[in-house]
Amino acid sequence: KTQNPVKKFLIDNFKKNLLEMLEDCEPFEYIADLGCGEGFIIDTITTRYPNVKIDGFDISQSALDIAKTKHPNFNFYQSDVKELPEPAKTSKYDLVILTEVLEHIDDYKKVLENIQNMSFKSLIISVPDEPLFSISNL
């Protein structure tokens, strides 16, 4: 909802690129969104893929509360991506996404090891497009 035209451009471009990457991962029905926050990525995915099933994981309970309100049919788990709960360890996902999270983690290797131990067909990981995103914060 930013009014900053640079941020708006970057966010719109991010969503466009994500949707293009999702096309390369088709078909998929079951997604794990690691670090889902308030459900921004889930919002983007469900605009094009309204019938997917998504499990969202995030460390912030307040963010999960917002995501649950927006998407009551999905499962959400409070969890640090460095210590994923059982559903992430035992479910078989078609797609795992980790967007704009790794840059916040001090032990990113542990996160990548956890993801490697998950069962999935496709994986999308993204980090901010620097320096553009930092410039947009000016």
matplotlib code that plots the C-alpha trace (Angstrom):
import matplotlib.pyplot as plt

x = [0.0, 3.0, 2.7, 6.4, 6.6, 10.0, 8.9, 5.6, 7.5, 9.9, 7.0, 5.0, 8.0, 8.7, 5.2, 5.4, 8.6, 7.3, 4.3, 6.5, 8.7, 5.5, 4.6, 7.9, 6.9, 3.5, 1.7, 1.5, -1.3, 0.5, 2.9, 5.0, 5.6, 8.5, 8.6, 5.1, 4.6, 1.2, 0.6, 1.8, 3.2, 0.1, -2.1, 0.0, -0.1, -3.8, -4.8, -3.6, -3.9, -7.0, -7.3, -3.8, -3.3, -0.8, 1.0, 2.5, 5.3, 6.5, 8.2, 5.8, 2.4, 1.0, 1.9, 0.3, -2.8, -3.2, -2.4, -5.0, -7.7, -7.0, -6.7, -8.7, -8.6, -4.9, -2.7, -0.3, 2.4, 4.5, 8.0, 11.5, 12.8, 15.9, 13.7, 10.8, 7.8, 6.6, 4.2, 7.2, 9.3, 6.7, 4.5, 5.2, 5.0, 4.9, 6.6, 8.5, 9.0, 11.3, 11.0, 12.8, 13.7, 17.4, 18.7, 17.2, 18.8, 22.2, 22.6, 21.3, 23.1, 20.9, 17.8, 19.1, 19.8, 16.3, 14.8, 17.1, 15.5, 12.0, 10.1, 9.3, 9.4, 10.3, 11.9, 11.9, 14.2, 14.5, 16.4, 16.0, 17.3, 20.1, 20.9, 17.5, 15.5, 17.7, 17.6, 13.8, 13.9, 15.5]
y = [0.0, 2.2, 5.5, 5.6, 5.2, 3.5, 1.0, 0.4, -0.3, -2.7, -4.5, -4.8, -6.1, -8.6, -9.9, -10.2, -12.1, -14.4, -15.3, -16.0, -18.3, -20.1, -20.9, -22.9, -24.9, -25.9, -28.1, -27.6, -28.0, -27.9, -25.0, -24.2, -20.5, -20.2, -16.8, -16.0, -12.9, -11.3, -13.4, -10.9, -13.7, -15.9, -13.0, -12.9, -16.6, -17.0, -14.3, -16.7, -20.0, -19.8, -23.6, -24.2, -25.4, -23.5, -24.0, -20.7, -20.6, -17.5, -16.5, -13.6, -14.6, -11.1, -11.5, -14.9, -13.6, -11.2, -14.0, -16.3, -13.5, -13.1, -16.8, -18.8, -22.0, -22.4, -23.7, -21.4, -22.3, -20.1, -21.2, -20.0, -21.2, -22.4, -24.9, -26.0, -27.8, -31.3, -30.3, -28.8, -31.9, -34.5, -33.0, -33.5, -30.2, -29.5, -26.1, -24.5, -20.7, -18.6, -14.9, -12.0, -13.9, -15.1, -11.6, -11.5, -14.8, -15.0, -18.7, -19.0, -22.3, -23.9, -22.7, -24.1, -27.4, -27.5, -26.8, -29.5, -32.0, -31.1, -33.1, -30.9, -30.9, -27.2, -24.4, -20.6, -18.5, -14.7, -12.0, -8.2, -6.7, -4.5, -1.6, -0.7, -1.7, 0.3, 3.3, 3.2, 3.6, 7.1]
z = [0.0, -0.3, -2.0, -2.8, -6.6, -6.5, -3.8, -5.7, -8.9, -7.1, -5.4, -8.6, -10.4, -7.6, -7.8, -11.6, -11.4, -8.7, -10.8, -13.8, -11.6, -10.4, -14.0, -14.2, -11.1, -12.4, -11.6, -7.9, -5.3, -1.9, -0.9, 2.1, 2.6, 5.0, 6.6, 5.4, 7.5, 7.0, 3.9, 1.2, -1.0, -0.3, -1.5, -4.7, -5.3, -4.6, -7.1, -9.9, -8.1, -6.0, -5.4, -3.9, -0.3, 1.7, 5.0, 6.3, 8.8, 10.6, 13.8, 14.5, 16.0, 15.3, 11.6, 11.5, 13.1, 10.1, 7.6, 9.3, 9.1, 5.4, 4.6, 7.1, 5.0, 5.2, 8.1, 9.8, 12.3, 14.6, 13.9, 13.4, 10.0, 11.9, 13.8, 11.6, 13.2, 12.3, 9.5, 7.6, 8.3, 7.4, 4.7, 1.0, -0.7, -4.4, -3.8, -1.0, -1.0, 1.1, 0.0, 1.5, 4.7, 4.5, 4.9, 8.4, 9.5, 11.1, 10.5, 7.0, 6.5, 9.1, 7.3, 4.0, 5.7, 7.1, 3.7, 2.2, 4.6, 3.5, 0.9, -2.1, -5.9, -6.5, -4.5, -4.9, -2.7, -3.1, -1.3, -1.8, -5.0, -3.7, -3.9, -5.5, -2.5, -0.1, -2.4, -2.4, 1.4, 1.1]

ax = plt.figure().add_subplot(projection="3d")
ax.plot(x, y, z, "-o")
ax.set_aspect("equal")
plt.show()
